[in-house]
Amino acid sequence: GLDAAEEPLSYVLLLLERPVQCPLGSLLIGSKLDSDIHSPTCRMAFFGRILTAMDPKGLKSLKLVRMKSKVGKLDRFDKQDSTLVICKDMFKADTDMQLFLGLKVVHEASGTQGILEGTYGQEGLFKVRFPCELKVKADNKGHIKDETITLFFKKFDFMHNKGFIQ
């Protein structure tokens, strides 16, 4: 393990099924009681100091985010603009694309970032603009095979009306 000074500082929000009485500052230890007691593995799941208690109604005031990602595929180059790529398999046809417009996607093979510009047709296809033409193999109609893109974003927990951030 690392020295205490080198350990990264982490905070955790624990949502328990039932209220538990613990004084602030006390050490909380959680263990995996469902594992075999005769197993040579450690049953301790986590430990830490209790910094504050919260009413579940106050969770919306916390600015917690969850890291999310979506994976899609490059489908074909646009016929007029080789920096514009039509992509697929990241969103359902009924997804509200307004939430994702302007977010960055990453072409996995090259690491090149592109911007999600909008929908393309009715089938869940969408357009991504890259700063330059991607060096990928395409057939004579411009169709691309086996090239993936990933959208990394943060979603706010406890805030249903907020969108996504990067």
Contact map, one row per residue, 1 for C-alpha under 8 A:
1110000000000000000000000000000000000000000000000000000000000000000000000000000000000000000000000000000000000000000000000000000000000000000000000000000000000000000000
1111111000000000000000000000000000000000000000000000000000000000000000000000000000000000000000000000000000000000000000000000000000000000000000000000000000000000000000
1111111000000000000000000000000000000000000000000000000000000000000000000000000000000000000000000000000000000000000000000000000000000000000000000000000000000000000000
0111111000000000000000000000000000000000000000000000000000000000000000000000000000000000000000000000000000000000000000000000000000000000000000000000000000000000000000
0111111000000000000000000000000000000000000000000000000000000000000000000000000000000000000000000000000000000000000000000000000000000000000000000000000000000000000000
0111111100000000000000000000000000000000000000000000000000000000000000000000000000000000000000000000000000000000000000000000000000000000000000000000000000000000000000
0111111110000000000000000000000000000000000000000000000000000000000000000000000000000000000000000000000000000000000000000000000000000000000000000000000000000000000000
0000011111000000000000000000000000000000000000000000000000000000000000000000000000000000000000000000000000000000000000000000000000000000000000000000000000000000000000
0000001111100000000000000000000000000000000000000000000000000000000000000000000000000000000000000000000000000000000000000000000000000000000000000000000000000000000000
0000000111110000000000000000000000000000000000000000000000000000000000000000000000000000000000000000000000000000000000000000000000000000000000000000000000000000000000
0000000011111000000000000000000000000000000000000000000000000000000000000000000000000000000000000000000000000000000000000000000000000000000000000000000000000000000000
0000000001111100000000000000000000000000000000000000000000000000000000000000000000000000000000000000000000000000000000000000000000000000000000000000000000000000000000
0000000000111110000000000000000000000000000000000000000000000000000000000000000000000000000000000000000000000000000000000000000000000000000000000000000000000000000000
0000000000011111000000000000000000000000000000000000000000000000000000000000000000000000000000000000000000000000000000000000000000000000000000000000000000000000000000
0000000000001111100000000000000000000000000000000000000000000000000000000000000000000000000000000000000000000000000000000000000000000000000000000000000000000000000000
0000000000000111111000000000000000000000000000000000000000000000000000000000000000000000000000000000000000000000000000000000000000000000000000000000000000000000000000
0000000000000011111000000000000000000000000000000000000000000000000000000000000000000000000000000000000000000000000000000000000000000000000000000000000000000000000000
0000000000000001111100000000000000000000000000000000000000000000000000000000000000000000000000000000000000000000000000000000000000000000000000000000000000000000000000
0000000000000001111110000000000000000000000000000000000000000000000000000000000000000000000000000000000000000000000000000000000000000000000000000000000000000000000000
0000000000000000011111000000000000000000000000000000000000000000000000000000000000000000000000000000000000000000000000000000000000000000000000000000000000000000000000
0000000000000000001111100000000000000000000000000000000000000000000000000000000000000000000000000000000000000000000000000000000000000000000000000000000000000000000000
0000000000000000000111110100000000000000000000000100000000000000000000000000000000000000000000000000000000000000000000000000000000000000000000000000000000000000000000
0000000000000000000011111100000000000000000000000100000000000000000000000000000000000000000000000000000000000000000000000000000000000000000000000000000000000000000000
0000000000000000000001111100000000000000000000001111100000000000000000000000000000000000000000000000000000000000000000000000000000000000000000000000000000000000000000
0000000000000000000000111110000000000000000000001110000000000000000000000000000000000000000000000000000000000000000000000000000000000000000000000000000000000000000000
0000000000000000000001111111000000000000000000001100000000000000000000000000000000000000000000000000000000000000000000000000000000000000000000000000000000000000000000
0000000000000000000000001111100000000000000000111100000000000000000000000000000000000000000000000000000000000000000000000000000000000000000000000000000000000000000000
0000000000000000000000000111110000000000000000111100000000000000000000000000000000000000000000000000000000000000000000000000000000000000000000000000000000000000000000
0000000000000000000000000011111000000000000111110000000000000000000000000000000000000000000000000000000000000000000000000000000000000000000000000000000000000000000000
0000000000000000000000000001111100000000000111100000000000000000000000000000000000000000000000000000000000000000000000000000000000000000000000000000000000000000000000
0000000000000000000000000000111110000000001111000000000000000000000000000000000000000000000000000000000000000000000000000000000000000000000000000000000000000000000000
0000000000000000000000000000011111100000001110000000000000000000000000000000000000000000000000000000000000000000000000000000000000000000000000000000000000000000000000
0000000000000000000000000000001111110000001000000000000000000000000000000000000000000000000000000000000000000000000000000000000000000000000000000000000000000000000000
0000000000000000000000000000000111110000000000000000000000000000000000000000000000000000000000000000000000000000000000000000000000000000000000000000000000000000000000
0000000000000000000000000000000111111010001000000000000000000000000000000000000000000000000000000000000000000000000000000000000000000000000000000000000000000000000000
0000000000000000000000000000000011111110000000000000000000000000000000000000000000000000000000000000000000000000000000000000000000000000000000000000000000000000000000
0000000000000000000000000000000000111110000000000000000000000000000000000000000000000000000000000000000000000000000000000000000000000000000000000000000000000000000000
0000000000000000000000000000000000011111000000000000000000000000000000000000000000000000000000000000000000000000000000000000000000000000000000000000000000000000000000
0000000000000000000000000000000000111111100000000000000000000000000000000000000000000000000000000000000000000000000000000000000000000000000000000000000000000000000000
0000000000000000000000000000000000000111110000000000000000000000000000000000000000000000000000000000000000000000000000000000000000000000000000000000000000000000000000
0000000000000000000000000000000000000011111000000000000000000000000000000000000000000000000000000000000000000000000000000000000000000000000000000000000000000000000000
0000000000000000000000000000000000000001111100000000000000000000000000000000000000000000000000000000000000000000000000000000000000000000000000000000000000000000000000
0000000000000000000000000000001110100000111110000000000000000000000000000000000000000000000000000000000000000000000000000000000000000000000000000000000000000000000000
0000000000000000000000000000111100000000011111100000000000000000000000000000000000000000000000000000000000000000000000000000000000000000000000000000000000000000000000
0000000000000000000000000000111100000000001111100000000000000000000000000000000000000000000000000000000000000000000000000000000000000000000000000000000000000000000000
0000000000000000000000000000111000000000000111110000000000000000000000000000000000000000000000000000000000000000000000000000000000000000000000000000000000000000000000
0000000000000000000000000011110000000000000111111000000000000000000000000000000000000000000000000000000000000000000000000000000000000000000000000000000000000000000000
0000000000000000000000000011100000000000000001111100000000000000000000000000000000000000000000000000000000000000000000000000000000000000000000000000000000000000000000
0000000000000000000000011111000000000000000000111110000000000000000000000000000000000000000000000000000000000000000000000000000000000000000000000000000000000000000000
0000000000000000000001111111000000000000000000011111100000000000000000000000000000000000000000000000000000000000000000000000000000000000000000000000000000000000000000
0000000000000000000000011000000000000000000000001111100000000000000000000000000000000000000000000000000000000000000000000000000000000000000000000000000000000000000000
0000000000000000000000010000000000000000000000000111110000000000000000000000000000000000000000000000000000000000000000000000000000000000000000000000000000000000000000
0000000000000000000000010000000000000000000000000111111000000000000000000000000000000000000000000000000000000000000000000000000000000000000000000000000000000000000000
0000000000000000000000000000000000000000000000000001111101100000000000000000000000000000000000000000000000000000000000000000000000000000000000000000000000000000000000
0000000000000000000000000000000000000000000000000000111111100000000000000000000000000000000000000000000000000000000000000000000000000000000000000000000000000000000000
0000000000000000000000000000000000000000000000000000011111100000000000000000000000000000000000000000000000000000000000000000000000000000000000000000000000000000000000
0000000000000000000000000000000000000000000000000000001111110000000000000000000000000000000000000000000000000000000000000000000000000000000000000000000000000000000000
0000000000000000000000000000000000000000000000000000011111111100000000000000000000000000000000000000000000000000000000000000000000000000000000000000000000000000000000
0000000000000000000000000000000000000000000000000000011111111100000000000000000000000000000000000000000000000000000000000000000000000000000000000000000000000100000000
0000000000000000000000000000000000000000000000000000000011111110000000000000000000000000000000000000000000000000000000000000000000000000000000000000000000000110000000
0000000000000000000000000000000000000000000000000000000001111110000000000000000000000000000000000000000000000000000000000000000000000000000000000000000000000000000000
0000000000000000000000000000000000000000000000000000000001111111000000000000000000000000000000000000000000000000000000000000000000000000000000000000000000000100000000
0000000000000000000000000000000000000000000000000000000000011111100000000000000000000000000000000000000000000000000000000000000000000000000000000000000000011000000000
0000000000000000000000000000000000000000000000000000000000000111110000000000000000000000000000000000000000000000000000000000000000000000000000000000000000011100000000
0000000000000000000000000000000000000000000000000000000000000011111000000000000000000000000000000000000000000000000000000000000000000000000000000000000001111000000000
0000000000000000000000000000000000000000000000000000000000000001111100000000000000000000000000000000000000000000000000000000000000000000000000000000000001111000000000
0000000000000000000000000000000000000000000000000000000000000000111110000000000000000000000000000000000000000000000000000000000000000000000000000000000111100000000000
0000000000000000000000000000000000000000000000000000000000000000011111000000000000000000000000000000000000000000000000000000000000000000000000000000000111100000000000
0000000000000000000000000000000000000000000000000000000000000000001111100000000000000000000000000000000000000000000000000000000000000000000000000000011110000000000000
0000000000000000000000000000000000000000000000000000000000000000000111110000000000000000010000000000000000000000000000000000000000000000000000000000011100000000000000
0000000000000000000000000000000000000000000000000000000000000000000011111000000000000000110000000000000000000000000000000000000000000000000000000001111000000000000000
0000000000000000000000000000000000000000000000000000000000000000000001111100000000000011111000000000000000000000000000000000000000000000000000000001110000000000000000
0000000000000000000000000000000000000000000000000000000000000000000000111110000000000011110000000000000000000000000000000000000000000000000000000111100000000000000000
0000000000000000000000000000000000000000000000000000000000000000000000011111000000001111000000000000000000000000000000000000000000000000000000011111100000000000000000
0000000000000000000000000000000000000000000000000000000000000000000000001111100000001111000000000000000000000000000000000000000000000000000000111000000000000000000000
0000000000000000000000000000000000000000000000000000000000000000000000000111110000001110000000000000000000000000000000000000000000000000010001110000000000000000000000
0000000000000000000000000000000000000000000000000000000000000000000000000011111011111100000000000000000000000000000000000000000000000000000001110000000000000000000000
0000000000000000000000000000000000000000000000000000000000000000000000000001111111111100000000000000000000000000000000000000000000000000000001000000000000000000000000
0000000000000000000000000000000000000000000000000000000000000000000000000000111111000000000000000000000000000000000000000000000000000000000001000000000000000000000000
0000000000000000000000000000000000000000000000000000000000000000000000000000011111000000000000000000000000000000000000000000000000000000000000000000000000000000000000
0000000000000000000000000000000000000000000000000000000000000000000000000000111111110000000000000000000000000000000000000000000000000000000000000000000000000000000000
0000000000000000000000000000000000000000000000000000000000000000000000000000111111111000000000000000000000000000000000000000000000011000000000000000000000000000000000
0000000000000000000000000000000000000000000000000000000000000000000000000000110011111000000000000000000000000000000000000000000011111100000000000000000000000000000000
0000000000000000000000000000000000000000000000000000000000000000000000000000110011111100000000000000000000000000000000000000001111001000000000000000000000000000000000
0000000000000000000000000000000000000000000000000000000000000000000000000111110001111110000000000000000000000000000000000000001111000000000000000000000000000000000000
0000000000000000000000000000000000000000000000000000000000000000000000000111110000011111000000000000000000000000000000010000111100000000000000000000000000000000000000
0000000000000000000000000000000000000000000000000000000000000000000000011111000000001111110000000000000000000000000000000000111100000000000000000000000000000000000000
0000000000000000000000000000000000000000000000000000000000000000000000011110000000000111111000000000000000000000000000000001110000000000000000000000000000000000000000
0000000000000000000000000000000000000000000000000000000000000000000000111000000000000011111100000000000000000000000000000001100000000000000000000000000000000000000000
0000000000000000000000000000000000000000000000000000000000000000000001111000000000000011111100000000000000000000000000000001000000000000000000000000000000000000000000
0000000000000000000000000000000000000000000000000000000000000000000000010000000000000001111110100000000000000000000000000001100000000000000000000000000000000000000000
0000000000000000000000000000000000000000000000000000000000000000000000000000000000000000111111100000000000000000000000000011000000000000000000000000000000000000000000
0000000000000000000000000000000000000000000000000000000000000000000000000000000000000000001111100000000000000000000000000111100000000000000000000000000000000000000000
0000000000000000000000000000000000000000000000000000000000000000000000000000000000000000000111110000000000000000000000000001000000000000000000000000000000000000000000
0000000000000000000000000000000000000000000000000000000000000000000000000000000000000000001111111000000000000000000000000001000000000000000000000000000000000000000000
0000000000000000000000000000000000000000000000000000000000000000000000000000000000000000000001111111000000000000000000000000000000000000000000000000000000000000000000
0000000000000000000000000000000000000000000000000000000000000000000000000000000000000000000000111111100000000000000001100000000000000000000000000000000000000000000000
0000000000000000000000000000000000000000000000000000000000000000000000000000000000000000000000011111100000000000000001000000000000000000000000000000000000000000000000
0000000000000000000000000000000000000000000000000000000000000000000000000000000000000000000000011111100000000000000000000000000000000000000000000000000000000000001100
0000000000000000000000000000000000000000000000000000000000000000000000000000000000000000000000011111111000000000000100000000000000000000000000000000000000000000000100
0000000000000000000000000000000000000000000000000000000000000000000000000000000000000000000000001111111000000000001111000000000000000000000000000000000000000000000000
0000000000000000000000000000000000000000000000000000000000000000000000000000000000000000000000000001111100000000001110000000000000000000000000000000000000000000000000
0000000000000000000000000000000000000000000000000000000000000000000000000000000000000000000000000001111110000000001100000000000000000000000000000000001000000000000011
0000000000000000000000000000000000000000000000000000000000000000000000000000000000000000000000000000011111000000111100000000000000000000000000000000001100000000000001
0000000000000000000000000000000000000000000000000000000000000000000000000000000000000000000000000000001111100000111100000000000100000000000000000000111100000000000000
0000000000000000000000000000000000000000000000000000000000000000000000000000000000000000000000000000000111110011110000000000000000000000000000000000111000000000000000
0000000000000000000000000000000000000000000000000000000000000000000000000000000000000000000000000000000011111111110000000000000000000000000000000011110000000000000000
0000000000000000000000000000000000000000000000000000000000000000000000000000000000000000000000000000000001111111000000000000000000000000000000000011110000000000000000
0000000000000000000000000000000000000000000000000000000000000000000000000000000000000000000000000000000000111110000000000000000000000000000000000011000000000000000000
0000000000000000000000000000000000000000000000000000000000000000000000000000000000000000000000000000000000111111000000000000000000000000000000000000000000000000000000
0000000000000000000000000000000000000000000000000000000000000000000000000000000000000000000000000000000001111111100000000000000000000000000000000000000000000000000000
0000000000000000000000000000000000000000000000000000000000000000000000000000000000000000000000000000000001110111110000000000000001000100000000000000000000000000000000
0000000000000000000000000000000000000000000000000000000000000000000000000000000000000000000000000000000111100011111000000000000001100000000000000000000000000000000000
0000000000000000000000000000000000000000000000000000000000000000000000000000000000000000000000000000000111100001111100000000000111100000000000000000000000000000000000
0000000000000000000000000000000000000000000000000000000000000000000000000000000000000000000000000000111110000000111110000000000111000000000000000000000000000000000000
0000000000000000000000000000000000000000000000000000000000000000000000000000000000000000000000000001111110000000011111000000011110000000000000000000000000000000000000
0000000000000000000000000000000000000000000000000000000000000000000000000000000000000000000000000000110000000000001111100000011110000000000000000000000000000000000000
0000000000000000000000000000000000000000000000000000000000000000000000000000000000000000000000001100100000000000000111110000011100000000000000000000000000000000000000
0000000000000000000000000000000000000000000000000000000000000000000000000000000000000000000000001000000000000000000011111101111000000000000000000000000000000000000000
0000000000000000000000000000000000000000000000000000000000000000000000000000000000000100000000000000000000000000000001111111111000000000000000000000000000000000000000
0000000000000000000000000000000000000000000000000000000000000000000000000000000000000000000000000000000000000000000000111111110000000000000000000000000000000000000000
0000000000000000000000000000000000000000000000000000000000000000000000000000000000000000000010000000000000000000000000111111100000000000000000000000000000000000000000
0000000000000000000000000000000000000000000000000000000000000000000000000000000000000000000110000000000000000000000000011111100000000000000000000000000000000000000000
0000000000000000000000000000000000000000000000000000000000000000000000000000000000000001111111100000000000000000000000111111110000000000000000000000000000000000000000
0000000000000000000000000000000000000000000000000000000000000000000000000000000000000111101010000000000000000000000000111111111000000000000000000000000000000000000000
0000000000000000000000000000000000000000000000000000000000000000000000000000000000000111000000000000000000000000000111111001111100000000000000000000000000000000000000
0000000000000000000000000000000000000000000000000000000000000000000000000000000000011110000000000000000000000000000111110000111110000000000000000000000000000000000000
0000000000000000000000000000000000000000000000000000000000000000000000000000000000011110000000000000000010000000011111000000011111000000000000000000000000000000000000
0000000000000000000000000000000000000000000000000000000000000000000000000000000000111000000000000000000000000000011110000000001111100000000000000000000000000000000000
0000000000000000000000000000000000000000000000000000000000000000000000000000000000111000000000000000000000000001111000000000000111111100000000000000000000000000000000
0000000000000000000000000000000000000000000000000000000000000000000000000000000000100000000000000000000000000000110000000000000011111000000000000000000000000000000000
0000000000000000000000000000000000000000000000000000000000000000000000000000000001100000000000000000000000000000000000000000000001111100000000000000000000000000000000
0000000000000000000000000000000000000000000000000000000000000000000000000000000001110000000000000000000000000000000000000000000001111110000000000000000000000000000000
0000000000000000000000000000000000000000000000000000000000000000000000000000000000100000000000000000000000000001000000000000000001011111000000000000000000000000000000
0000000000000000000000000000000000000000000000000000000000000000000000000000000000000000000000000000000000000000000000000000000000001111100000000000000000000000000000
0000000000000000000000000000000000000000000000000000000000000000000000000000000000000000000000000000000000000000000000000000000000000111110000010010000000000000000000
0000000000000000000000000000000000000000000000000000000000000000000000000000000000000000000000000000000000000000000000000000000000000011111000011000000000000000000000
0000000000000000000000000000000000000000000000000000000000000000000000000001000000000000000000000000000000000000000000000000000000000001111111111000000000000000000000
0000000000000000000000000000000000000000000000000000000000000000000000000000000000000000000000000000000000000000000000000000000000000000111111110000000000000000000000
0000000000000000000000000000000000000000000000000000000000000000000000000000000000000000000000000000000000000000000000000000000000000000011111100000000000000000000000
0000000000000000000000000000000000000000000000000000000000000000000000000000000000000000000000000000000000000000000000000000000000000000011111100000000000000000000000
0000000000000000000000000000000000000000000000000000000000000000000000000001111000000000000000000000000000000000000000000000000000000000011111110000000000000000000000
0000000000000000000000000000000000000000000000000000000000000000000000000011100000000000000000000000000000000000000000000000000000000000011111111000000000000000000000
0000000000000000000000000000000000000000000000000000000000000000000000000111100000000000000000000000000000000000000000000000000000000001111001111110000000000000000000
0000000000000000000000000000000000000000000000000000000000000000000000000110000000000000000000000000000000000000000000000000000000000000110000111110000000000000000000
0000000000000000000000000000000000000000000000000000000000000000000000001100000000000000000000000000000000000000000000000000000000000000000000011111000000000000000000
0000000000000000000000000000000000000000000000000000000000000000000000001100000000000000000000000000000000111000000000000000000000000001000000011111100000000000000000
0000000000000000000000000000000000000000000000000000000000000000000000111100000000000000000000000000000000111000000000000000000000000000000000000111110000000000000000
0000000000000000000000000000000000000000000000000000000000000000000000111100000000000000000000000000000011110000000000000000000000000000000000000011111000000000000000
0000000000000000000000000000000000000000000000000000000000000000000011110000000000000000000000000000000011110000000000000000000000000000000000000001111100000000000000
0000000000000000000000000000000000000000000000000000000000000000000011100000000000000000000000000000001111000000000000000000000000000000000000000000111110000000000000
0000000000000000000000000000000000000000000000000000000000000000001111000000000000000000000000000000000110000000000000000000000000000000000000000000011111000000000001
0000000000000000000000000000000000000000000000000000000000000000001110000000000000000000000000000000000000000000000000000000000000000000000000000000001111100000000111
0000000000000000000000000000000000000000000000000000000000000000111100000000000000000000000000000000000000000000000000000000000000000000000000000000000111110000000111
0000000000000000000000000000000000000000000000000000000000000000111100000000000000000000000000000000000000000000000000000000000000000000000000000000000011111000001110
0000000000000000000000000000000000000000000000000000000000000011110000000000000000000000000000000000000000000000000000000000000000000000000000000000000001111111011100
0000000000000000000000000000000000000000000000000000000000000011110000000000000000000000000000000000000000000000000000000000000000000000000000000000000000111111000000
0000000000000000000000000000000000000000000000000000000000110101000000000000000000000000000000000000000000000000000000000000000000000000000000000000000000011111000000
0000000000000000000000000000000000000000000000000000000000010000000000000000000000000000000000000000000000000000000000000000000000000000000000000000000000011111110000
0000000000000000000000000000000000000000000000000000000000000000000000000000000000000000000000000000000000000000000000000000000000000000000000000000000000011111110000
0000000000000000000000000000000000000000000000000000000000000000000000000000000000000000000000000000000000000000000000000000000000000000000000000000000000000011111000
0000000000000000000000000000000000000000000000000000000000000000000000000000000000000000000000000000000000000000000000000000000000000000000000000000000000010011111100
0000000000000000000000000000000000000000000000000000000000000000000000000000000000000000000000000010000000000000000000000000000000000000000000000000000000110000111110
0000000000000000000000000000000000000000000000000000000000000000000000000000000000000000000000000011000000000000000000000000000000000000000000000000000011110000011111
0000000000000000000000000000000000000000000000000000000000000000000000000000000000000000000000000000001000000000000000000000000000000000000000000000000011100000001111
0000000000000000000000000000000000000000000000000000000000000000000000000000000000000000000000000000001100000000000000000000000000000000000000000000000111000000000111
